[in-house]
Amino acid sequence: MAATVASAELPPPLTPLGYQLRLGSQGLPFDEMIPKEGGIREHWRGVSAYFERLGPAEIGRRWNQARKILHDNGVAYNVQTQGLLRAWELNPVPLRLAGDDWTFLARAVKQRARLLNHVLEDVYGPQKLLTEKLLPPSLVYGNSAFLRPCHGIPTRTGARLVIYAADLARSPDGSWWVISDRTQAPSGMGYTLENRLVLSRVFPEIFREARIARLGGFFAKFGESLAALSPRPGTEPTVVLLTAGPLNETYFEQAYLARHLGCTLVQGQDLTVREGRVYIKTLEGLRQVDVILRRVDEDFCDPLELRDDSLLGVSGLLAAVRAGNVAVANALGSGVVQSAALHAFLPHLSRKILGEDLLMPSVATWWCGQATARNYALSNMHGLVIKDAFDYHGARPPEGLSRAKLREAVQARPQYFAAQENVLLSQCPDFVEGRLEARSVLLRVFAVRNGDDYDVLPGGLTRVAAEESSFSILLQQSGGSKDTWVDLDDERPEGVTPNAAASELRRGHLDLTSRVADNLFWLGRYAERSDFTARMVRCTLENFAEESGWVEQNDLLPMLQTLRYFDQFSGPGKQESVDQALARQMADPNRAGSLTSLLKSLQGLATTVRDQLSHDTWRILHQLGDSQRGDSELSSNETALGLNNVILALSAFQGLLSENMPHGHSWRFLDLGRRIERGLYLSCLVRKLLQEKTRIGRLELLLETLDTLVTYRQKHTSLSVSAVLDLVLCDETNPRSLASQFAAGMDHLRFLPRETDGRFKLPEERGLLSVLSELRLLDPADAEGENRTGIVALLDRAEKALTDCSELITLRFFTHLRTSSVGRDTASPELPASL
């Protein structure tokens, strides 16, 4: 695979884009675009001319648009070693592939997928490859990815390898090579689709002008391929995507694919096995699962028969697969052919199994478990990469070892090491800060089983080295991505034809697991908690600096008392004014009850239910982090102005939920959480206000906080205690009144699943109904005098009823969960700890 390196004495050429080319350390031009003999490859000419017309300033502007779209969509990669989300990097210049090149790649990838599927079928079946000595037994049995409990389990369709991905590289001489195979749980398809959607938005002209293969048809076939795996043909299958959860490095992609494919995103705790069948635990009962699209590592999938310390899988899953009652894609144990050491045996296996030579070879590989190969590897260590033979991620040689130590490790346990040729990758132009730079690229191509063959995604995920590197391009470390444009041979790209008979019509409630219902409930609570806190803080800060109208500084005490964790004298080494302390503390992300910490928890909860939220709803929540950056150096006035953006974003969130989210169980749990939280805050705030002699300024602040001052002015010409309390406590036409929260809560509880006859009220319903009746019978004029104990006692009962309702809902719907929701705080930091 070695390639001739261009002379370093050649002057830096100008590309057809008009930019001076900055060569990499390899001294190579953009060999994907410009061959060594000069000129420009034909399939690049249209793209080059298009970017030439745009110019660097316009390309930069549109690239910034693309970055904003990716940011607003929350596209990210979880960096496991650093415990943080890294923004997804997409370069505006694509990787362009000629039609002839792609035809060859597609044929080669299909052939390789068929070959590896045959190997899997044999290894977990008759094992003729072992008995005929075509594969060394230690290559299989010494691989921890070989799952012995899976041996002998047949597949109904003969497809263990449903999804296959290959990491491909082209050397500067134009030859294509397979760097590694991905057979365990291949990732990247979702990122590939998102890359295409973003670039098609910011560069729409080129997609109209150029003949670029579309991706939609492949994903439609992908969904059909999953449905075809169902062990219950003739019925509409239930397909779920099994994820490890929000902390998984590719969780964005998993939620994205689940929504795009129309399957339910589940975690292990959402599934159960009963009598050899897998069920999803919904609020309305158990629903049988037919197909599991697996994104959990296979050895974590069943703690009963595989890895017993796993909390990510489903106990008994392997028994259900063995009974033929559920299909898993990819089949458990598929990772055994992801071994780098297997590359050395594939050419011979292809001739024996398929009767044909490999169309695309692997990078030269020597498995050190064989004496001849081991001796060669040890004699040529300076020019080879020594890596773990059975490493799932096909990654890097063992780190921190000198060449002498590495030699000792290979000699001590040779079967656990493989040697590969150090690959010199081709380079592609990358747009970096207004100039083009040469960057090494690696292409991941995807294939999905279709009948007895495979369909290949016409494109792929192109990964780009962050710096001038040649071999290891890992998203966990660095680098970015490119869209991959395949040149069409046909005049028109193929569209997607809807299949009218693909699914039965369904109305009403969708499947909702208790875990998701729990997170939606707390998402509603944190949304309202953030909104009410933002309104109280804004109102306090706006009225503190300068007395306006009837408001005096003492009138702000009820709101400061409702912000339970606010401490006026907690400044660093000096006493602050109240407004300065409040502004600083609300911006502190590490302080319980601060607005910044509440918004962080809100976004964490939103991540866990991302597949339940529309794109616009997610964007609103994602932008909240930009509205409140947690800058403790802002003045109180600047903080108050910034709170306007937070309140507007939260209002938009509530509006989108009301208008766009189906009013099923998901929406009811979310809105019920909002109503409970709003009722608790309102009860607490009004009770604080009534505990002392009520001033007109306090009434005005209460109406301003609840955003009902205009409504009140339309009905009354002057402020009075009875009129204000009637509006904020008893008036059910006011959506922010206490009675309105109880009435809405009663309505939601009436439609939630129940085991008893609907004629009988549940305990939580009786509690809400009792207080609602009292509110409807309340005479607000009782508050005009000094004796307000009756109303204060009613507000105490309201808080208790709402707290009891929350606890009873938790007991009825959420108690079986093994882990708590991300970002949840069961005790409200602003209200009494009894909440």
PECOR-V742244 format. One line per field, one symbol per residue. ss: DSSP state (@ for helix, = for strand, . for the rest). phi: phi as a letter, one per 40 degrees, with the letter a starting at -180 (. if undefined). A space follows every 10 residues. Layout:
ss=???
phi=???
This chain:
ss=.......... ...=.....= .=........ .......... .@@@@@@@@@ @@@@@@@@@@ @@@@@@@@@@ @@...====. ...====..= =======.@@ @@@@@@@@@@ @@@@@@@@@@ @@@....@@@ @.....@@@@ @......@@@ .......... ..======== .....===== ==......@@ @@@@@@@@@@ @@.@@@@@@. .=...@@@@@ @@@@@@@@.. ........== ==........ @@@@@@@@@@ @..===.@@@ ====..==== ==..====.. ====...@@@ .......... ......@@@@ @@....===. ...@@@@@.@ @@@@@@@@@@ @@@....... .=..===... @@@@@@@@@. @@@=====.. .......... ..@@@@@@@@ @@.@@@==== =.....==== ==..====== ========== ..====.... ====...... .........= =======... .......... .......... ..=@@@@@@@ @@@@@@@@@@ @@@@@@@@@@ @@@@...... ..@@@@@@@@ @@........ .......@@@ @@@@@@.... ....@@@@@@ @@@@@@@@.@ @@..@@@@@@ @@@@@@@... .....@@@@@ @@@@@@@@@@ @@@@@@@@@@ ....@@@@@@ @@@@@@@@@@ @@@@@@@@@@ .....@@@@@ @@@@@...@@ @@@@@..... @@@@@@@@@@ .......@@@ @@@@@@@@@@ @......... ..@@@@@@@@ @@@@@@@..@ @@@@....@@ @@@@@@@@@@ @@@@@@@@@@ @@@@...... .......... .....
phi=.cbccccccc cdcccccgbc ccccccgccc ccbbccchga cdcccccccc ccccgccccc cccccccccc cccgcabccc cbgacbdccb cccccbbcdc ccdccccccd cccccccccc ccccbcfccc ccgcbcdccc cccccccdcc cgccbccgbc ccbbbbcbab cdcgccbcca bbbcadbhcc ccccdccccc ccbccccccc cbccbdcccc cccccccccd cbcgbcccbb bcbchccccb cdcccccdcc cgbccbbdcc babbfgbcbc cbcbhcbccb bbccbbddcc caccbbcccc bbcbcgcccc cccgcabbbc dchccccccc ccdcbcdccc ccccgacccb cccdbbcccb dccccccccb ccbbbcbccb cdcfcbcdcg bccccccccc ccbcccbbbb cccbccbbcb cbfgbcbcbc bbbbbbbbcb gcbbcbccii ccbbccbcbb bcbbcccagb abcbbccccc cbcccbccbc ccaccbbgcc cbcccccccc dccccccccc cccccccccc cccccacbgc cbccccddcc ccccccbcbb ccgacbcccc cccccccccc bcgccccccc ccccccccbd ccbccccccc cccccccbcg cccccccccc cccdcccccc ccdccccccb cdcbcdcccc cccdcccccc cccccccccc cbccbcdccc ccccccfbcc dcccbbcbca ccccccccbb cccccbcccc cccccccccc ccdacccccb ccdccccccc ccccccccbc cccccccbcc cccccccccc cccccccccc ccbbccccbc ccgcbcbccb bdccc
